Amino acid sequence: MGIGIEYYILIGGIMLMSWLVSNQLKRKFAKYSKVQLRNGMSGKEVAEKMLADNGIYDVQVISTPGQLTDHYNPKNKTVNLSETVYNQRNAASAAVAAHECGHAVQHATAYGWLQMRSQLVPVVSVSSGMSQWLIIGGLLLGGAAGLGLGWWVAVAGLAMMGFATLFSFITLPVEYDASNRALGWLKNKNVVTPEEYKGSEDALKWAARTYLVAAIGALASLVYWALQLFGGD
């Protein structure tokens, strides 16, 4: 069984949508990086204050190389901020720093969706890269040799892809909740002015949309291969 033209159209559509959202995200961050915070706080200082305000004192805020490489590491309890976010004093940096601290707050409060996501990480890290190849290989093996083994190999690949898709959708509430926690804190603690808040909110909104596009893309691919495997045309 070959790959139909509809698959290439699907992948092309997902890639285009992902590029558009990613490009818009970069433009938003560039725009709000020019909105300087009146309080003069750097991303590092914003992060440390949010952690302290939430009673979290065992998480370290560190700088990490790259751009848009910001993340929270629950294993060693570190908020990793990209160099620009760590050092700069603008609405975009404040938004990102507070968002990553939102994950630290989730971890400290045993947020259910984060725990589920963490449990899937080992499975997805192993299976996500090989799932599609197993499906294609299994279908080709079954189609060329008429072997039942090929079908089962493809089913195994589809199951792996299913876990990756589930992971993408579980990531959505984790990311949206972290942004909500960040924005709520920025507003309630008067860390930013109303104008700065609008910039932070808009930046995080577009950041969240990258995860939404990824989830939609994962689901679309899963449905396509499921139809191929179970007789859809």
N, C-alpha and C positions, 0 to 999 in steps of 0.2 A: 504494500500500500504506500503510495507516494504522498507527499505533502501537497495539498490543493492550493490553488491560487488564493482562496479565501483566507488561508493561514497567513500568507504574506501581506494581504490587505489588513488583516487583524493586527499583526505585529507592527506594520507601518503606521496604522492609526494610533496604536498605543504609544509608539515612539514619538509621534508628532505631538500628541497630547502631553506627554511627559516633558518634551522639549519646551513647549509653550509655557507650561506651568513653571518649570525650572527657570526659564528665561525671565518670566515675570517676577519670580521670587528674587532673582539677582538684582533686577531693576529696583524692586521695593527696598531691598537692603541697602543698595547704593543711595537711594533717595533719603532713607531715614538715618543713614550714617552721617548725614549732613545736619541732622537736627540735634544740636548739642544739648546735653542735660544741664539745666540751670543749677542743679545741686553739685555738678562737677564730679560725680561718682564714676569710676571706671567699671567695666563689666565685672572685674574681680571683686570690687567693693560692693557692688549690687548683690552679687552671689553670696558673699560672706554675710551681708546683712540679712538676706532672706533666710539663710540657714539658721542664723542666730535667732531671728524672730520666730522661727518654728521650733526652737529648742533643740536644734541639731548641731552638735559640737564635735562629732567624730567623722565629719566629712571634710576633705581637703579640697580647696579650689586650686587647680593647677593650669598652666598654659600648655597647649598642644600645637604642634606644627600644622600648617595647612589652612585652607579656607573652608568654612562651613563644615568643620570637623568636630564641632562641639557635641559632647555627649556626656551622659552620666554612667559611670562604671560601678555597678552594685557590688562587684567582687572585692574591690579595694577601697570602696566608698570615696570616690573622687569625682568632682565635677570638673570635666576637662573642657576648657574654653580655648577656641582658636586664638591665635596671637592677637588678631585685631579686636576681637570681642573682649579678650582679657584686659587689654590696655586702653581701648578707646572709651570715650565718655559721651555716648550718644544714645538715641532712642532705640536703634537697632541692637546695639550691644546690651542695653538694659533688658530688652525683650528676650534675647537669646540666653543671657545669663540667668534670668529669672525662670525661664522655661526649663533649663537643665536642672535648676534647683527644685523645680516642681517634681521632677523624677526622684530626686533625693527625698522629698517629702513623701511621695508615694511609697518609696522603699521603707521609710521610717514608720509609716502608718499601716504597712502590710496591705496596700491597695490590691484588691483581688485581681484586676486585669493585668497588673504588672507581674504578679506572681505566676499567673497562667502563662504570660509571655516568656518569662524567664525559664519556665519548665520546658517550653518548646524549643528554646535556643539550641541545645545540644543536638536535637533531632534534625532541625532545619539546617543547621550548619553543615551537617553531613549529607543530607538528602537533596537539598535544593539544587545543587550543581549538577547532579547526575539524573534527576527525575526525567527530564525531557529526553535525554539520550536513551534511557531505558525504554521509554514508551516507543520512540521511533525505532530503536533496534528490535524491540519485541514485535512490533507490527510488521517490520520488514522480514524478520525471521519467520513469523507465522504466515505471511503472505507468500513468501518465496518457497518455503518448504512444507507448508501445511501442518506445522507442528503445534500442538497444544501448548508446548512449553513457551513458545514465543508470546502467546496471548497472556500467559501468567506473568511473564517478565514485564510486559506492557502494563498489566494491572498493578504490579508492584511499583512501577514508575509513576503511575497515576495516583496511587496512594501517597507516595512521597510528595508529589505535587500538591495533593490535597492538604497535607500538613503545612506546606509553605504558604498556601492560600489562606488557611486558617490563621497562620501566624500574621499575615498581612492585615487581616481584619481585626484580630485582637490588638494589633498595634494601634489601630485608629482611636479607640477610647483612651488608651494610654497616652497618646500624644495630645489629643484634645483636652484631656483632663489636666495634663501638665501645663498646657497653655492657659487654661481657665484658672488654675491655681496661681500661675505667674501674674496674670492680668489682675486678678483679685487682690493679690498682695501689693502690686505696684500702685493700684488705685487706693486701697484702704490705708496704706501706710504713707500716702502722699509722696512716694519716691519720685514720681514724674508729674509734670504739669498736665492739664487736660490735652494740650496740643501734643505733647510728647507721648501721652497715653494712646492717642489715636494712631500715631506712627507705630508704636509697639504692637498694638492690636492688629493693625493691617499687616505688618510683617509676619506675625505669628499665624495669621489666617492663611497667608500664602504658603508658609512653611508646612502647615497641616495638609494643604491640598496636594503636596507632593506625595504624602502617604496615601491619600485617597486615590490618586491616579495609580499608584503602585498596586493597591488592593484591587481596583477595577481591572487592571491589566492581568493580575494573577488569576482572578476569577474567570476572565474571558478565555485565557489560555487553558485553564482547567476544563471549562465547558467544551471548548473546541476538541481537545484530545479525548474527552469522555465520549463525545459524539462519534469520533473516529473509531474508538475502541469498541463501542457497543452498537455499532451499525448505523450511526447517523451519517448523513451525506451532505 
